[in-house]
Amino acid sequence: MSRTDITVEICGMSGDGTIAAGGLLNDALAEAGFSILAFDSYPAEIRGFGRCITRSRITGTQPLALSDKTDVLISLDDKQSISRIPILRENGAVLFDNHPPAFLPEGESIAAHVGTEMQLFGVPFGDLASGASGSLRGRNLAALGAFASLFGVQAESFHQAIEKKFGPKGEAVLDANLKCFDAGFEYGLKDLDDGSDGLPKLERQAEGSEASLLSGNVAIARAALDAGISLYFGYPITPATPIMEYLAKELPKTGGKVVQMEDEISSIGAVLGSFYAGKRAMTATSGPGLALMTELITHGVMAEIPAVILDAQRGGPATGLPTKTEQSDLHAAVYGGPGDSPRIVLAPSNVLECYQFTLKSFQLAEKYQIPVILLTSFYLDNRVETLRLPSRTETDTGDWNVYPDDDSKGNYRRFEITESGISPRALPGSEGFIFTTTGLEHSERGIPEYGGDNHMRMSEKRHRKIASALPDLPPPREFLKNEKPDLGVISWGPTFGTALEAVEKAQEEGLSVAALKITSLFPYHAEAIGQFMQRCGDILIPELNFQGQLANLIGHLHRKEVIRLNQVTGSPMEVGTIFDKIRSIVD
């Protein structure tokens, strides 16, 4: 195990406090100065039975992806944790409850399945918690205490994390949780000290770090606040609901409001209405909700009304896999809807870009008078990273609306055909700028007009406007060591971090490989992407969908058929999967 690159997994059943323990672990080690990338998985049913897992990669510098292997497994439920043994490193460590609350037959104890090369630490989690607080509910805290003592984490780091989480619940609750943690910590110092000599020590890295732990969902909500939204309209749906929950607490503090609508159709309708009146608004949903929004998204295209829509992709089709990750909404985001209805589609690849692209989306929507869709995923929205949010300026948050000149008063054409395709946009009630807006095809003044020549002119205008947005969209970014690599790996969303780590590993082994990150999915920078492709011998596109949707979108830019690596297991793609594919192609 590497001292500065350790993956810790906590596994248990619903109700064991697995997710809470993972959050405390992340907070404590972030406070100690480590960089964290963590991701939780859990059942789709509310308070349902099923396996819960937290995975936390703890490093000295910010990791790009989750590790394929686990260094430390903390078992809160042996039956569930046995299935995690295959991804443990050969010299990995396992902490388990050697006096579980319910009797386990010998074959169902994790101790019977751990290989001889692994280090096994039995700790009576339940007994320690019961003795400290009178309840078994603190088993997860006792487990964290034992982990901290084994790996040299200062108790104070966990104390701060526990106080932050449980302090608001009252002194009695806080005191009970601190006692459970301390019981596990003291047990580890006293009874596990002899076995900890070969383990790496997670000693404090830095004092007063300015980095904070943020999930993709929280970063998106923070960006919306910083963009100055007035209204958020939404309907609860996994995995986008935490955005609405966060804004429900914070938006009223700035004079804004969060409104839970009756469905996703009314949510996008209200967002369009808010922007139409000149107030920034947004909504967030997932695949099933995006499907319901389709007609009104295209209404926004036709009526040239701004909108910001977050689509947190999950397993599909239909209701699909609510708590599993996927990247299968790309076709729907780019092409979904009747007629030719171009819109801007962006896809952040990490938590920082979740913040940056959300902030930028409001300006893009205003300037180009178009719906902007941000494509994230369950993996990206639900994972947490340590990062420092950049300080924002007026340039980052300012109004980008193109207003009409005063000399057009009394002769205002809301949908004037211009060279850029952008028509000056007046707000309703502006003196001298009366206009009509409908979802029908229309003249420059907004009056319904069905003639073929007019429809052709207006279609050209709308597409010309979208094409003119390219300079304002984030360009592709290359990662290469030579100008003509044997293989180029192109990816998008959070899968890119995994792909880049695989490419860097291949480069270290002397393979001629490069990577390209694409975050602007529509319109996309065809010239830059095509130039990268032409310099590469082959092109590999890994993505979490069955059809190869990015490959379908940009594959024609290469001089020969691109190679696809598609996976729909509901889990993030592994570095080893992409690396093995790279090596098989290059070799």
Order of alpha helices (4+ residues) and beta strands (2+ residues): beta-alpha-beta-beta-beta-alpha-beta-beta-alpha-alpha-alpha-alpha-beta-alpha-beta-alpha-beta-alpha-beta-alpha-beta-alpha-beta-alpha-beta-alpha-beta-alpha-alpha-beta-beta-alpha-beta-beta-alpha-beta-alpha-beta-alpha
